[in-house]
Structures are given as C-alpha cells and as structure tokens.
Amino acid sequence: MKKILLPTDFSDNSKNAISYALKLFKEEECIFYILNTYTPIVYQMEYMQASTGQFELYDVVKKSSLHGLSTIKKEIEKTYFNAKHTIQTISTFNTLISEIKDLVRSKNIDMVVMGTQGASDVKGVLFGSNTVHVFKNVKSPILAVPSGFEFEPVQEVLFPTDYEVDFQDNQIEPLLELASNSHYRVNVLHVNYGEMLSEKQKQNKENLKVYFKHIAHIFHDVKNNNVEDAINEFQLKAKINLLVMINNKHSFFENLFFKSTINQIGFHLNIPFLVIPSKQ
C-alpha cells in the first residue's frame, strides 16, 4: 500500500494538490496522510512566560487546525470516495519541515505531494519558501503541483539529466511506479554544450536504458547553452504532463533552483514537478 503525505495550509493551492494526488493514484491502494502544522507566533518568542492568554491562543489555533482537517476529510469522502483509499489526518504543533521529515521516517512515506505556493500566493515566484525548504531538506520524492493546475493523465514525462548521476534503484523507482496507473513515455533530455559524453556519462546512459526497458522512452540530445531554456522549449513542444528531476548535489538541478534567486531564474513551470532525492 502506497503512503502519500499531503501537507495543507487550507489554501486553494494546497487543496488543488490534494485533489491531484487523489486522482493520480485513484487506481492504487493508498493511505493519504493529510497534515497541518501550527506554531502560534507567541510560541516562537524566546523566554516568554506562559500565561492563561497564551494557552487560550494555543487552543484556538489547535481547534482551527482540527476543524480544517475534518472539513477537508469530509470533502474528500464526499467528492472523491474511493474504496482503495484510506484518509488519515494529522494536526500537530511543529514546524512544517520538521514534521514532514519526522513523518517520512516514522510512516515510511513514499511521496510528499504539495502545492508550489502557499496562502500568500505571489505572482512571479516559482516556488513558495516552504516548497523550496522541502526540496532541500526532505529525503523523499516530492511532487509539487502548480497553483490552479487541473489534473490530466500523465502521458509525456520529461526527465532532464546530465548523465553525471550514477543512477540507483531508489532514484528511478518513483518514476517507474507511476507506470502502474499511467501509460506514459519518458523523454530523457540531455542538454548538449558541444562536448562529447565522457565514459562515465555513456555508462550512466546505458544504465537508464536498462531501467526503462519495460516502459516507453526516448532519448533526446539538444544543443543549448542554457538548461532552463532547453527545458522550457521542450516541454512546450512535446506537451509534457510531468517534469522529473533528481536532486543531486553539484548537478544542474542544484544550480537551477538553489544557486539563483528563485523568482529571477526565468524558469516558467506550469506542470507538476517530481523531485527525487539522490539519497534516501
């Protein structure tokens, strides 16, 4: 049974991500953990003495969290009832990142699905700060769903790679497992800067062929001096439904998302984005 973690701040964006996950895995037996974390501002101030007012504030925030989760669970059971799905809610006093990390370990989470931006949706910003921190710190596959994206079956997957990764089972399995509920083709995209592949790169490419031998796939080699432009152009031409990357240190993924200001990288992502950690 697949275990999916669905963080929510009760925004439309997070609800949309939950809806996407329920539809994506509708043919699979799953436990969905719907998570809401809360940290009242008064608890974030150091050395503050406890008072009756503070405990009352804690109770109000806790009740609000529990009520929000109960409402979402009822909406799911009414709109997306599925005998294969079990819905559990988790309300906890903790920071979002810390709680996600704890649950990934304790519940053996297979994937975290979340919206790319939170309640304070800011135009021009690719990912909200929570999503970026999850990418950086959580050792689990993360599926980020763009705000307002309407579900469509996955048919064309874009998998950019520089072939510098020594591919391991845990890095490729999250991608292969989607094949159980979708019939899709993987488009392996290598951005060519004009240099020949090294022997290591050639071997890693051959390893990918072995991994993908039972699913439709095609290798693409495009010349471009800019990875962002190459991805943007390809996803528009091929009508890509899902972008997949391995979050490997010192790879172009890290350069693309963490070494540039997030709202200035000129990367326009309007499809779901699956980020797979290099190590789990």
N, C-alpha and C positions, 0 to 999 in steps of 0.2 A: 504494500500500500504506500503510495507516494505521500510525502508530508510537505505541505506548502505553507509557508508563513506569509501572512498578508498584513503588514503594518498599515494602520489608518489613523489619520488625524480628523476624520469625519468630513474632509473636504470632498467636493465633487470629483477632484482628480484622483484621490485615493479610492473612492467608491468605483470609479471607472476601471481602475487597475484590478480591483476585486472582481468586477464583472468579467473582465478579460480573462482572468485566471480560471474562473468557473467555466467559461465557455471553451477555453483552450484544453482543459483537462476533463471535459464532460464525459469522455468515454473511459476514463480511468478511475479506479478506486483510490480515493484521496481523503486525507484528513487535512482540512484547512484550519489553520490557527489564525484567528483574526486578533491582532494585537493593537492595543492602545496604551501608550505610556503617558504618565503625567508627572510633572515636577513643579508644584506651585512655587512661584517666584520667592516666596518667603523662605522656602527651604534651601534656596540657593545662596542665601546670605550667611556668611560665616559668623560664628559666635553669637547668634541670636537666641535669646532665651525663649523657651516655649511658653505660650500663653493660651488662654481659652480661645481667643480670636483666631490664632494660628491653627488650632485643631479644628475649629469650625470651617476654616478655609479649606483645610485638607479634606474634610468630609464632603464639602460641596464639590470639589474637583473630582474626588473619587466617585461620587454619585453620578456626576455628569459623564464620566468615562464609562461606568457600568451601563447607564441608560443608553448612551450612544451605541455601545456594542450590542446591547439587547435589541435595539431598533434595527441595526444592520442585519443581525442574525434572522430576525423575523422577515425582513425584506427578502433575504436570500431564500429562505424556506418557502416563501410565497411565490417569488418570481422565477427562481432557478432550482426548484426542487429536483433533486437527483438522488436516487436510492444508493448510488455508488459513492456519494459524498457525505462526509461527516463534518459538521461545523462546530468548532470549539472557540470560545472567546477567552482572551487573556487581558486583564486590566491590571496594571502594575505601576507602583511608584518607583520609577527608574528613568534613566536617560534612554533614548531610543536605541542608540548604537550598542550600549552595554547590554540591554535586554535582548536585542537581536542576537548578539554574539552568544549570550547565555543559552538562548533557546535553540540556536543552531547546534550547539553541543549537546544539550540535555534531551532534545526531542529528535535528534538526528534529521534535521531539516534537509530536504532535497533541493528546495529552491525558495528564494525570497522574491515575491512579486510586489512591486510598489510603483506608485506614480512618480513621475520625474520631478514634479514640483509640489509644494505643499499649499496650505490655505492662502499664503501670501504669494500668489502666482505673479511672477514678474516677467513681463514680456522682454524678450531679448536674452534671457538667461536660459542656457541649455538645460542644466540640471540644478535643482534646489540643493542647498548645502547638505541636507540630510542624505540625499541620494549619493552625493559625492563622498561623504564620510562612510556610507555603507560600502561603496565600491572599494574604498581604501582599506577598510578595517575588517570586513566580514568575510570569512573564508567559506563562502557558499556561493553557488550560482545565483546571480541577481538578475531578475528580469524587470527592466524599467519600462513602464508604459507611458507614452507621451500624453499630456493633457488633451482630453477630447478625442483620443483615437478610438474609432469604432472597430469592434472585433471583425476580423476577416480570417478565414482559414489560411494557415501558413502554407504557401506553395513555393515561394522562392526565398531561400536563405542566403544572405551574403556573409561570407566568412573571410575577412581580410587577414592576411598573415605575411610576415616577412621570412617565414621558414626558419627562423632562428630558435624556435621553441622545440625542445625535444619532447614531442607530444606523448602524453601519458593517458592511461585509461580514464582517470578521473577528470581530465580536461576535455575529452571528446564525448564521454558517455552522456552528459546532459544534453548535448546536441543530438546524439543518436536516439535517445529515449523519446524525443519529440516525434519520431517517426511512427511510434505506436498509435498516435492519434492524428497524424497528418501524413499526407503523401506529398513530399516536397523534394525540391532539388537544392543541393548545396552548391553555391557558387564560390569557389575558393579564389580569392582575389590577391594577386601579388603585384605590388606597385614596383615597377622596374625603373631604377635610376640610371640605367645604361650599363650596369655592371653584370657580369656573369654570376650565376649561382655558385657558391662555394660547395665543396664536397659535403659539408655538414648540411647545408640547405637542401641539396639534392636528396640526401638520405631522408631528411625530415619530410620532404615532399612525397617520397615513396611510401613512408610510413602512413601518411594521410590517405594515400590511395588504398592501403590495406584496411584502414578504419572505415572508409566509405564504400567498401566493395559491395555492400548489400543495399545501398541506397543510391538514388540518382545523384550524380555530381558532375561538375565540370570545372576544369582549371582555367583561370584567366590570367594573362600576363599583360599588364597595361603600362605604357610609358607615361610617367608623370613625375614632376618634381615635388608634388605636394600630395600627401596621403589623403588629407581632408577632401581636396578637390576630386581625387580619383574615386573615393567612396561616394561622395555626393552625386557625381556624374553617373556612376554605375547603378546606384540604387534607383535613380530616375529612369534610366533606360530599361532596366530589367524588371521594373515593378516589384521591387523587393518587399517582402512582408515582415522579415525579421533580420536584424543585424546581430551578429555574434562575434565577440572578441574574447581572447584570453588575456586576462590582466597579468601580464608578465613583467616583472621589473626590468628596466632597461630596454623595453620594447617600444615600438611606436605607439602602443596603447597609452603607456605612461606619458610619453611626450605629448600625445594628443590631448589628454584630459587633465593631467596634473601639473604640467610644467608651464601651462599657459593659463591666462585668466579665463575662467570658464565662459564668461559672456563675451569674449573677444576672439574666440578661436575660429569664428566663421564657419562653424560646422552645424548644418541645419538638419536636425534629426526629427523626423516626423513618423517614425515607425518604431515598434518595440525593439528593445536593445538588450540582449542577453550577454552578461559579463560573467565569464568563468574564471575563477581564481587559478593561478598557476599551481598553487598547493592548497590542500585542504586539511 
